[in-house]
Amino acid sequence: MTAIKQYLLRLVLCGFLTALASALLKDKKGARALALCGGCLMILASLRPLLRVELSRLPDLSTGLSSSQRQEEARRKNEQLLKGLVEEQCARWIEARAGELGMELRCRVSAREAEAGSFVPEAAVLKGRWTAEQRRRLSELLAAELEIPPRRQSWEGG
């Protein structure tokens, strides 16, 4: 039997029980009390399925996403923000070190996920002007400090 049939059968039986009990009573005060009890029984029988509903599994009315989908979306956004911060801060750090070496350059860094929720710089694109000695020193610094080997350093300019 489907859940809807069971639900309707419960409501019919509660109504039948209330009507049968009220037919047996002749007293007006008792009939009123029985009508109140019968009404409460009908309310409980009709609202009981709502108690089984898991509200966390229902979709949000504004976004249409369930709780687990909202959590996954938030995790994905947080990872994108963290990756962006790592890339931006590494690029600024490289540009500052290049400035200390007397170089004029702009840097773009790409990061990768190292562990769950942590990102490390993977490659750097460096554009600007420098001498061979400045390039060598900065390349060594990138390899030592940020673990970006020379093969993942793209130098444009000169």
Biotite code that builds the C-alpha atoms (Angstrom):
import biotite.structure as struc

atoms = struc.array([
    struc.Atom([0.000, 0.000, 0.000], chain_id="A", res_id=1, res_name="MET", atom_name="CA", element="C"),
    struc.Atom([1.407, 3.377, -0.888], chain_id="A", res_id=2, res_name="THR", atom_name="CA", element="C"),
    struc.Atom([2.094, 6.013, 1.698], chain_id="A", res_id=3, res_name="ALA", atom_name="CA", element="C"),
    struc.Atom([-0.698, 8.252, 0.430], chain_id="A", res_id=4, res_name="ILE", atom_name="CA", element="C"),
    struc.Atom([-3.263, 5.429, 0.729], chain_id="A", res_id=5, res_name="LYS", atom_name="CA", element="C"),
    struc.Atom([-2.098, 4.733, 4.278], chain_id="A", res_id=6, res_name="GLN", atom_name="CA", element="C"),
    struc.Atom([-2.342, 8.421, 5.135], chain_id="A", res_id=7, res_name="TYR", atom_name="CA", element="C"),
    struc.Atom([-5.901, 8.718, 3.768], chain_id="A", res_id=8, res_name="LEU", atom_name="CA", element="C"),
    struc.Atom([-6.957, 5.473, 5.468], chain_id="A", res_id=9, res_name="LEU", atom_name="CA", element="C"),
    struc.Atom([-5.681, 6.804, 8.806], chain_id="A", res_id=10, res_name="ARG", atom_name="CA", element="C"),
    struc.Atom([-7.694, 10.007, 8.392], chain_id="A", res_id=11, res_name="LEU", atom_name="CA", element="C"),
    struc.Atom([-10.860, 8.073, 7.448], chain_id="A", res_id=12, res_name="VAL", atom_name="CA", element="C"),
    struc.Atom([-10.481, 5.720, 10.408], chain_id="A", res_id=13, res_name="LEU", atom_name="CA", element="C"),
    struc.Atom([-9.979, 8.620, 12.835], chain_id="A", res_id=14, res_name="CYS", atom_name="CA", element="C"),
    struc.Atom([-13.090, 10.318, 11.475], chain_id="A", res_id=15, res_name="GLY", atom_name="CA", element="C"),
    struc.Atom([-15.052, 7.071, 11.678], chain_id="A", res_id=16, res_name="PHE", atom_name="CA", element="C"),
    struc.Atom([-13.910, 6.479, 15.265], chain_id="A", res_id=17, res_name="LEU", atom_name="CA", element="C"),
    struc.Atom([-14.875, 10.014, 16.288], chain_id="A", res_id=18, res_name="THR", atom_name="CA", element="C"),
    struc.Atom([-18.295, 9.757, 14.632], chain_id="A", res_id=19, res_name="ALA", atom_name="CA", element="C"),
    struc.Atom([-18.967, 6.345, 16.207], chain_id="A", res_id=20, res_name="LEU", atom_name="CA", element="C"),
    struc.Atom([-18.020, 7.562, 19.676], chain_id="A", res_id=21, res_name="ALA", atom_name="CA", element="C"),
    struc.Atom([-20.181, 10.687, 19.364], chain_id="A", res_id=22, res_name="SER", atom_name="CA", element="C"),
    struc.Atom([-23.168, 8.577, 18.243], chain_id="A", res_id=23, res_name="ALA", atom_name="CA", element="C"),
    struc.Atom([-22.918, 6.548, 21.442], chain_id="A", res_id=24, res_name="LEU", atom_name="CA", element="C"),
    struc.Atom([-22.968, 9.593, 23.718], chain_id="A", res_id=25, res_name="LEU", atom_name="CA", element="C"),
    struc.Atom([-26.257, 11.278, 24.617], chain_id="A", res_id=26, res_name="LYS", atom_name="CA", element="C"),
    struc.Atom([-24.834, 13.928, 26.957], chain_id="A", res_id=27, res_name="ASP", atom_name="CA", element="C"),
    struc.Atom([-24.182, 17.393, 25.410], chain_id="A", res_id=28, res_name="LYS", atom_name="CA", element="C"),
    struc.Atom([-21.142, 18.158, 27.582], chain_id="A", res_id=29, res_name="LYS", atom_name="CA", element="C"),
    struc.Atom([-19.645, 14.777, 26.850], chain_id="A", res_id=30, res_name="GLY", atom_name="CA", element="C"),
    struc.Atom([-20.308, 15.252, 23.115], chain_id="A", res_id=31, res_name="ALA", atom_name="CA", element="C"),
    struc.Atom([-18.443, 18.562, 23.150], chain_id="A", res_id=32, res_name="ARG", atom_name="CA", element="C"),
    struc.Atom([-15.493, 17.011, 24.957], chain_id="A", res_id=33, res_name="ALA", atom_name="CA", element="C"),
    struc.Atom([-15.545, 14.096, 22.533], chain_id="A", res_id=34, res_name="LEU", atom_name="CA", element="C"),
    struc.Atom([-15.674, 16.496, 19.552], chain_id="A", res_id=35, res_name="ALA", atom_name="CA", element="C"),
    struc.Atom([-12.624, 18.306, 20.944], chain_id="A", res_id=36, res_name="LEU", atom_name="CA", element="C"),
    struc.Atom([-10.750, 15.029, 21.448], chain_id="A", res_id=37, res_name="CYS", atom_name="CA", element="C"),
    struc.Atom([-11.796, 13.811, 17.998], chain_id="A", res_id=38, res_name="GLY", atom_name="CA", element="C"),
    struc.Atom([-10.562, 17.051, 16.427], chain_id="A", res_id=39, res_name="GLY", atom_name="CA", element="C"),
    struc.Atom([-7.232, 16.743, 18.220], chain_id="A", res_id=40, res_name="CYS", atom_name="CA", element="C"),
    struc.Atom([-6.954, 13.133, 17.051], chain_id="A", res_id=41, res_name="LEU", atom_name="CA", element="C"),
    struc.Atom([-7.626, 14.213, 13.448], chain_id="A", res_id=42, res_name="MET", atom_name="CA", element="C"),
    struc.Atom([-4.994, 16.976, 13.698], chain_id="A", res_id=43, res_name="ILE", atom_name="CA", element="C"),
    struc.Atom([-2.407, 14.549, 15.065], chain_id="A", res_id=44, res_name="LEU", atom_name="CA", element="C"),
    struc.Atom([-3.208, 11.973, 12.403], chain_id="A", res_id=45, res_name="ALA", atom_name="CA", element="C"),
    struc.Atom([-3.003, 14.534, 9.603], chain_id="A", res_id=46, res_name="SER", atom_name="CA", element="C"),
    struc.Atom([0.200, 16.238, 10.799], chain_id="A", res_id=47, res_name="LEU", atom_name="CA", element="C"),
    struc.Atom([2.127, 13.112, 11.833], chain_id="A", res_id=48, res_name="ARG", atom_name="CA", element="C"),
    struc.Atom([3.834, 12.677, 8.413], chain_id="A", res_id=49, res_name="PRO", atom_name="CA", element="C"),
    struc.Atom([5.281, 16.185, 8.724], chain_id="A", res_id=50, res_name="LEU", atom_name="CA", element="C"),
    struc.Atom([7.258, 15.080, 11.773], chain_id="A", res_id=51, res_name="LEU", atom_name="CA", element="C"),
    struc.Atom([9.179, 12.617, 9.608], chain_id="A", res_id=52, res_name="ARG", atom_name="CA", element="C"),
    struc.Atom([10.367, 15.244, 7.141], chain_id="A", res_id=53, res_name="VAL", atom_name="CA", element="C"),
    struc.Atom([14.099, 15.989, 7.356], chain_id="A", res_id=54, res_name="GLU", atom_name="CA", element="C"),
    struc.Atom([14.248, 19.738, 6.899], chain_id="A", res_id=55, res_name="LEU", atom_name="CA", element="C"),
    struc.Atom([17.970, 19.668, 6.139], chain_id="A", res_id=56, res_name="SER", atom_name="CA", element="C"),
    struc.Atom([17.316, 17.570, 3.031], chain_id="A", res_id=57, res_name="ARG", atom_name="CA", element="C"),
    struc.Atom([14.739, 19.986, 1.631], chain_id="A", res_id=58, res_name="LEU", atom_name="CA", element="C"),
    struc.Atom([15.985, 22.460, -0.976], chain_id="A", res_id=59, res_name="PRO", atom_name="CA", element="C"),
    struc.Atom([16.426, 26.094, -0.040], chain_id="A", res_id=60, res_name="ASP", atom_name="CA", element="C"),
    struc.Atom([13.578, 28.197, -1.426], chain_id="A", res_id=61, res_name="LEU", atom_name="CA", element="C"),
    struc.Atom([15.849, 30.984, -2.691], chain_id="A", res_id=62, res_name="SER", atom_name="CA", element="C"),
    struc.Atom([18.638, 28.893, -4.270], chain_id="A", res_id=63, res_name="THR", atom_name="CA", element="C"),
    struc.Atom([16.962, 25.541, -4.884], chain_id="A", res_id=64, res_name="GLY", atom_name="CA", element="C"),
    struc.Atom([19.988, 23.733, -3.397], chain_id="A", res_id=65, res_name="LEU", atom_name="CA", element="C"),
    struc.Atom([19.903, 21.200, -0.584], chain_id="A", res_id=66, res_name="SER", atom_name="CA", element="C"),
    struc.Atom([22.071, 21.573, 2.502], chain_id="A", res_id=67, res_name="SER", atom_name="CA", element="C"),
    struc.Atom([24.759, 19.220, 1.196], chain_id="A", res_id=68, res_name="SER", atom_name="CA", element="C"),
    struc.Atom([24.786, 21.008, -2.164], chain_id="A", res_id=69, res_name="GLN", atom_name="CA", element="C"),
    struc.Atom([25.134, 24.380, -0.393], chain_id="A", res_id=70, res_name="ARG", atom_name="CA", element="C"),
    struc.Atom([28.045, 23.018, 1.656], chain_id="A", res_id=71, res_name="GLN", atom_name="CA", element="C"),
    struc.Atom([29.761, 21.670, -1.465], chain_id="A", res_id=72, res_name="GLU", atom_name="CA", element="C"),
    struc.Atom([29.281, 24.994, -3.256], chain_id="A", res_id=73, res_name="GLU", atom_name="CA", element="C"),
    struc.Atom([30.699, 26.883, -0.258], chain_id="A", res_id=74, res_name="ALA", atom_name="CA", element="C"),
    struc.Atom([33.704, 24.520, -0.101], chain_id="A", res_id=75, res_name="ARG", atom_name="CA", element="C"),
    struc.Atom([34.380, 25.013, -3.799], chain_id="A", res_id=76, res_name="ARG", atom_name="CA", element="C"),
    struc.Atom([34.174, 28.817, -3.476], chain_id="A", res_id=77, res_name="LYS", atom_name="CA", element="C"),
    struc.Atom([36.471, 28.768, -0.440], chain_id="A", res_id=78, res_name="ASN", atom_name="CA", element="C"),
    struc.Atom([39.041, 26.718, -2.347], chain_id="A", res_id=79, res_name="GLU", atom_name="CA", element="C"),
    struc.Atom([38.907, 29.139, -5.281], chain_id="A", res_id=80, res_name="GLN", atom_name="CA", element="C"),
    struc.Atom([39.410, 32.087, -2.916], chain_id="A", res_id=81, res_name="LEU", atom_name="CA", element="C"),
    struc.Atom([42.312, 30.383, -1.164], chain_id="A", res_id=82, res_name="LEU", atom_name="CA", element="C"),
    struc.Atom([43.966, 29.474, -4.455], chain_id="A", res_id=83, res_name="LYS", atom_name="CA", element="C"),
    struc.Atom([43.562, 33.070, -5.664], chain_id="A", res_id=84, res_name="GLY", atom_name="CA", element="C"),
    struc.Atom([45.105, 34.418, -2.463], chain_id="A", res_id=85, res_name="LEU", atom_name="CA", element="C"),
    struc.Atom([48.105, 32.077, -2.732], chain_id="A", res_id=86, res_name="VAL", atom_name="CA", element="C"),
    struc.Atom([48.672, 33.079, -6.359], chain_id="A", res_id=87, res_name="GLU", atom_name="CA", element="C"),
    struc.Atom([48.331, 36.798, -5.632], chain_id="A", res_id=88, res_name="GLU", atom_name="CA", element="C"),
    struc.Atom([50.562, 36.798, -2.554], chain_id="A", res_id=89, res_name="GLN", atom_name="CA", element="C"),
    struc.Atom([53.254, 34.716, -4.257], chain_id="A", res_id=90, res_name="CYS", atom_name="CA", element="C"),
    struc.Atom([53.233, 37.065, -7.247], chain_id="A", res_id=91, res_name="ALA", atom_name="CA", element="C"),
    struc.Atom([53.630, 40.096, -4.957], chain_id="A", res_id=92, res_name="ARG", atom_name="CA", element="C"),
    struc.Atom([56.435, 38.355, -3.052], chain_id="A", res_id=93, res_name="TRP", atom_name="CA", element="C"),
    struc.Atom([58.290, 37.554, -6.308], chain_id="A", res_id=94, res_name="ILE", atom_name="CA", element="C"),
    struc.Atom([57.868, 41.129, -7.554], chain_id="A", res_id=95, res_name="GLU", atom_name="CA", element="C"),
    struc.Atom([59.222, 42.458, -4.241], chain_id="A", res_id=96, res_name="ALA", atom_name="CA", element="C"),
    struc.Atom([62.276, 40.144, -4.404], chain_id="A", res_id=97, res_name="ARG", atom_name="CA", element="C"),
    struc.Atom([62.820, 41.169, -8.034], chain_id="A", res_id=98, res_name="ALA", atom_name="CA", element="C"),
    struc.Atom([62.710, 44.815, -6.975], chain_id="A", res_id=99, res_name="GLY", atom_name="CA", element="C"),
    struc.Atom([65.380, 44.115, -4.349], chain_id="A", res_id=100, res_name="GLU", atom_name="CA", element="C"),
    struc.Atom([67.553, 42.683, -7.132], chain_id="A", res_id=101, res_name="LEU", atom_name="CA", element="C"),
    struc.Atom([67.006, 45.813, -9.258], chain_id="A", res_id=102, res_name="GLY", atom_name="CA", element="C"),
    struc.Atom([64.671, 44.120, -11.750], chain_id="A", res_id=103, res_name="MET", atom_name="CA", element="C"),
    struc.Atom([61.519, 45.553, -13.268], chain_id="A", res_id=104, res_name="GLU", atom_name="CA", element="C"),
    struc.Atom([58.984, 42.802, -13.815], chain_id="A", res_id=105, res_name="LEU", atom_name="CA", element="C"),
    struc.Atom([55.414, 41.681, -13.433], chain_id="A", res_id=106, res_name="ARG", atom_name="CA", element="C"),
    struc.Atom([54.625, 38.168, -12.286], chain_id="A", res_id=107, res_name="CYS", atom_name="CA", element="C"),
    struc.Atom([51.692, 35.815, -12.624], chain_id="A", res_id=108, res_name="ARG", atom_name="CA", element="C"),
    struc.Atom([51.690, 32.667, -10.488], chain_id="A", res_id=109, res_name="VAL", atom_name="CA", element="C"),
    struc.Atom([49.546, 29.568, -10.853], chain_id="A", res_id=110, res_name="SER", atom_name="CA", element="C"),
    struc.Atom([48.934, 27.327, -7.846], chain_id="A", res_id=111, res_name="ALA", atom_name="CA", element="C"),
    struc.Atom([47.895, 23.719, -7.415], chain_id="A", res_id=112, res_name="ARG", atom_name="CA", element="C"),
    struc.Atom([46.274, 21.827, -4.581], chain_id="A", res_id=113, res_name="GLU", atom_name="CA", element="C"),
    struc.Atom([48.910, 20.065, -2.477], chain_id="A", res_id=114, res_name="ALA", atom_name="CA", element="C"),
    struc.Atom([46.653, 18.543, 0.170], chain_id="A", res_id=115, res_name="GLU", atom_name="CA", element="C"),
    struc.Atom([42.992, 18.866, 0.932], chain_id="A", res_id=116, res_name="ALA", atom_name="CA", element="C"),
    struc.Atom([42.423, 22.588, 1.325], chain_id="A", res_id=117, res_name="GLY", atom_name="CA", element="C"),
    struc.Atom([46.027, 23.792, 0.875], chain_id="A", res_id=118, res_name="SER", atom_name="CA", element="C"),
    struc.Atom([47.600, 25.260, -2.234], chain_id="A", res_id=119, res_name="PHE", atom_name="CA", element="C"),
    struc.Atom([51.216, 25.757, -3.281], chain_id="A", res_id=120, res_name="VAL", atom_name="CA", element="C"),
    struc.Atom([52.694, 27.737, -6.172], chain_id="A", res_id=121, res_name="PRO", atom_name="CA", element="C"),
    struc.Atom([53.298, 25.577, -9.207], chain_id="A", res_id=122, res_name="GLU", atom_name="CA", element="C"),
    struc.Atom([54.509, 27.854, -12.005], chain_id="A", res_id=123, res_name="ALA", atom_name="CA", element="C"),
    struc.Atom([55.412, 31.496, -12.577], chain_id="A", res_id=124, res_name="ALA", atom_name="CA", element="C"),
    struc.Atom([55.290, 33.702, -15.655], chain_id="A", res_id=125, res_name="VAL", atom_name="CA", element="C"),
    struc.Atom([57.716, 36.624, -15.350], chain_id="A", res_id=126, res_name="LEU", atom_name="CA", element="C"),
    struc.Atom([57.570, 39.606, -17.740], chain_id="A", res_id=127, res_name="LYS", atom_name="CA", element="C"),
    struc.Atom([59.936, 42.525, -17.675], chain_id="A", res_id=128, res_name="GLY", atom_name="CA", element="C"),
    struc.Atom([63.593, 43.544, -18.001], chain_id="A", res_id=129, res_name="ARG", atom_name="CA", element="C"),
    struc.Atom([66.624, 42.007, -16.308], chain_id="A", res_id=130, res_name="TRP", atom_name="CA", element="C"),
    struc.Atom([70.221, 41.026, -16.751], chain_id="A", res_id=131, res_name="THR", atom_name="CA", element="C"),
    struc.Atom([71.433, 37.437, -16.975], chain_id="A", res_id=132, res_name="ALA", atom_name="CA", element="C"),
    struc.Atom([72.813, 37.604, -13.434], chain_id="A", res_id=133, res_name="GLU", atom_name="CA", element="C"),
    struc.Atom([69.550, 39.018, -12.017], chain_id="A", res_id=134, res_name="GLN", atom_name="CA", element="C"),
    struc.Atom([67.568, 36.294, -13.786], chain_id="A", res_id=135, res_name="ARG", atom_name="CA", element="C"),
    struc.Atom([69.843, 33.565, -12.444], chain_id="A", res_id=136, res_name="ARG", atom_name="CA", element="C"),
    struc.Atom([69.629, 34.862, -8.867], chain_id="A", res_id=137, res_name="ARG", atom_name="CA", element="C"),
    struc.Atom([65.838, 35.233, -8.945], chain_id="A", res_id=138, res_name="LEU", atom_name="CA", element="C"),
    struc.Atom([65.455, 31.821, -10.569], chain_id="A", res_id=139, res_name="SER", atom_name="CA", element="C"),
    struc.Atom([67.512, 30.251, -7.796], chain_id="A", res_id=140, res_name="GLU", atom_name="CA", element="C"),
    struc.Atom([65.482, 32.135, -5.185], chain_id="A", res_id=141, res_name="LEU", atom_name="CA", element="C"),
    struc.Atom([62.205, 30.884, -6.687], chain_id="A", res_id=142, res_name="LEU", atom_name="CA", element="C"),
    struc.Atom([63.488, 27.318, -6.721], chain_id="A", res_id=143, res_name="ALA", atom_name="CA", element="C"),
    struc.Atom([64.761, 27.513, -3.135], chain_id="A", res_id=144, res_name="ALA", atom_name="CA", element="C"),
    struc.Atom([61.967, 29.500, -1.450], chain_id="A", res_id=145, res_name="GLU", atom_name="CA", element="C"),
    struc.Atom([58.829, 28.624, -3.428], chain_id="A", res_id=146, res_name="LEU", atom_name="CA", element="C"),
    struc.Atom([59.952, 25.293, -4.902], chain_id="A", res_id=147, res_name="GLU", atom_name="CA", element="C"),
    struc.Atom([59.260, 26.479, -8.455], chain_id="A", res_id=148, res_name="ILE", atom_name="CA", element="C"),
    struc.Atom([61.990, 24.814, -10.534], chain_id="A", res_id=149, res_name="PRO", atom_name="CA", element="C"),
    struc.Atom([63.440, 26.628, -13.579], chain_id="A", res_id=150, res_name="PRO", atom_name="CA", element="C"),
    struc.Atom([61.470, 24.434, -16.004], chain_id="A", res_id=151, res_name="ARG", atom_name="CA", element="C"),
    struc.Atom([58.226, 25.895, -14.582], chain_id="A", res_id=152, res_name="ARG", atom_name="CA", element="C"),
    struc.Atom([59.485, 29.471, -14.749], chain_id="A", res_id=153, res_name="GLN", atom_name="CA", element="C"),
    struc.Atom([58.490, 31.270, -17.926], chain_id="A", res_id=154, res_name="SER", atom_name="CA", element="C"),
    struc.Atom([60.645, 34.339, -18.616], chain_id="A", res_id=155, res_name="TRP", atom_name="CA", element="C"),
    struc.Atom([59.322, 36.858, -21.158], chain_id="A", res_id=156, res_name="GLU", atom_name="CA", element="C"),
    struc.Atom([61.399, 39.926, -21.964], chain_id="A", res_id=157, res_name="GLY", atom_name="CA", element="C"),
    struc.Atom([65.026, 40.328, -21.144], chain_id="A", res_id=158, res_name="GLY", atom_name="CA", element="C"),
])
